[in-house]
Every structure is written in C-alpha cells, then in structure tokens.
Amino acid sequence: MRKPNGYGSIKKLSGNRRRPFVFVITQDGKQKAIEYFCTQTEAEIYAADYNKKNNKILHGHETTFDELFYRWLPFYIDKHQPSKSTINSYNNSYKHCLPLHEMPLKKIKYYHLQDIIDTVKRKGLSYSTCKKIRSTLSLMFKYALMMEYVDKNYVMLLNLGKNKQKRPHKPFTRQK
C-alpha cells in the first residue's frame, strides 16, 4: 500500500546489523534518518506515531492487533519490569494469535478470540498455555481500552474448558 506524500519511508540497510531498518524523512531536499529499528513492524508503528505527533494523521487508518502488541509490550515492561521468561511467554502467546495479526482491533470479536483458544487446544497444547494466551490478551485489551482503541473487552468471556491432567497422580494401584 502506498503512503501519502511527506509521510516518510522505511528502508532496510545492507549488511549484518543489529537494527537494519531505518525510518527516514525528507527535509530541505535531503533524506534524514530519524530512528533505527530491529523489525519493520516496529518501524511502521514508529512512523505512524511520528506522523500523528506532527499532524500528518492518515484518515481511515485503524490500529491492528500487531500494532497494539508492539505498543503495549514496551508500556507494560516500563510499568511492571517483568522477568525475561515472562516477556518470552508474552511473545510466544502473541505468536499463537497469528490469524489476528493484520486484523483491525475494532473488527476483532469474541469468536475470533475463542477460535485462537480452541485452535491451541486442538493442537494438544497444555491448559497453562491457554491460560497464558488469555492472560496476554486480557492485558493487551485492557491497554487498548485505556488508550481508547476499542470499546469492548471480549477477553473476559473466553472459555478455556476444564483442566484435564495429562498424567494424573496415583500413588498406589487398587491391588497394592
């Protein structure tokens, strides 16, 4: 999709770099690098925020699930300082939500979220994985409500089912 004139662009720099993506704008006929990023998604979000601050708002743009995650995670890390393993589990939960990544937040309904949980169950993953996904979604949608990206939080309605133990504990058999 084309961007409007004066919006800026994102370029991938050559070579092996830690932050290969750069957001550039044109000033006085020359391109000026504003910020460097690890992923293109982070650069796109920064470009949208940069242009929003400079009164270059795109009409008709809706925040996607992808953008919400990349806005929520730094906010949450700054506020709560979670451990590395917690941050990794949030990233893993986010990866399970692949069908939602490009979907605008206002179009995400209950059945989309419940389908994610049901798919994870069908794959044979544990009950705790479903709980972690629901927890991540809950935190993300609370942030979205706070920032007024959405009007409703459907995460509270998600049904995980009962926890069926894979190996139930039986210390003795009936014969013993």
Buried (B, 14 or more C-beta within 10 A) or exposed (E): EEEEEEBBEBBEEEEEEEEBBBBBBEEEEEEEEBBBBEEEBBBBBBBBEBBEEEEBEEEEEEBBBBBBBBBBBEEBEEEEEBEEEBEEBBEEBBEBBEEBBEBBBEEBEBEBBBEBBBBBBEEEBBBEBBBBBBBBBBBBBBBBEEEEBBEBBBBEEBEBEEEEEEEEEEEEEEEE
